[in-house]
């Protein structure tokens, strides 16, 4: 049985660019990081409700450039950080 699921979200470069996202951000006043973490929150909540025994993990690099308010704000919230395992992402240059 699976004990962890990596929701990844490492390659999210297009969020906030389409007309639908632009309209949503304009109507709600959300920023791109807030919209990203609102989506992460929905996925984490769904998995924790429907698959409570599975630990949800995600790479940490999407969090590195964000301020604490964005990470702990209503979009993600401290309670979700506790439900989400962050995996350190290390980049190694091979020469």
C-alpha positions in Angstrom: 0.0 0.0 0.0 1.2 3.5 -0.8 2.1 5.6 2.2 3.1 8.9 0.4 2.0 10.8 -2.6 4.2 13.5 -4.2 1.9 16.2 -5.6 5.0 17.8 -7.0 3.8 21.1 -8.6 7.4 21.8 -9.5 6.9 22.9 -13.1 4.1 25.4 -12.7 5.2 28.2 -15.0 1.9 29.1 -16.7 -0.4 29.7 -13.8 -1.8 33.2 -13.9 -1.2 33.7 -17.6 -4.5 32.5 -19.3 -7.6 34.7 -19.6 -9.5 32.6 -17.0 -6.7 33.0 -14.4 -6.3 36.7 -15.1 -10.0 37.2 -14.7 -10.0 35.2 -11.4 -7.1 37.2 -10.0 -8.7 40.5 -11.1 -12.0 39.6 -9.4 -10.5 38.2 -6.2 -7.4 40.4 -5.9 -5.3 37.3 -5.6 -1.6 37.2 -6.7 -0.1 34.4 -8.7 1.5 32.8 -5.5 -1.8 33.1 -3.7 -3.7 31.4 -6.5 -1.1 28.6 -6.7 -1.3 27.9 -3.0 -5.1 28.0 -3.0 -4.9 25.2 -5.6 -2.3 23.3 -3.5 -4.6 23.7 -0.5 -7.6 22.2 -2.4 -5.5 19.2 -3.4 -4.0 18.7 0.1 -7.5 18.9 1.6 -9.0 16.5 -0.9 -6.2 13.9 -0.3 -6.4 14.3 3.5 -10.1 13.8 3.5 -10.3 11.0 1.0 -7.0 9.2 1.7 -6.2 10.1 5.3 -3.6 7.4 5.7 -1.5 8.7 2.8 1.1 11.4 3.6 1.1 14.2 1.1 4.5 15.5 0.1 5.7 18.2 -2.2 9.1 19.7 -3.3 10.1 22.7 -1.2 11.5 24.9 -4.0 8.1 26.5 -4.7 8.2 27.9 -1.1 11.7 29.3 -1.1 11.1 32.8 -2.6 7.8 33.5 -0.8 7.3 35.6 2.3 6.0 34.1 5.5 2.6 35.8 5.2 1.9 34.1 1.8 2.9 30.7 3.1 1.0 30.9 6.4 -1.9 33.0 5.1 -5.4 31.8 4.5 -4.6 30.3 1.1 -2.3 27.6 2.6 -2.4 28.1 6.3 -0.3 26.7 9.1 -2.6 23.7 9.5 -2.0 22.7 5.9 1.8 23.0 6.3 1.6 20.4 9.1 -0.3 18.1 6.7 2.2 18.6 3.9 5.6 17.1 3.9 8.2 19.3 2.2 11.0 17.6 0.3 14.3 19.5 0.0 15.1 20.0 -3.7 18.8 20.1 -4.3 20.2 20.9 -7.8 23.6 19.4 -8.6 25.5 20.6 -11.6 27.4 17.8 -13.3 30.5 18.7 -15.2 
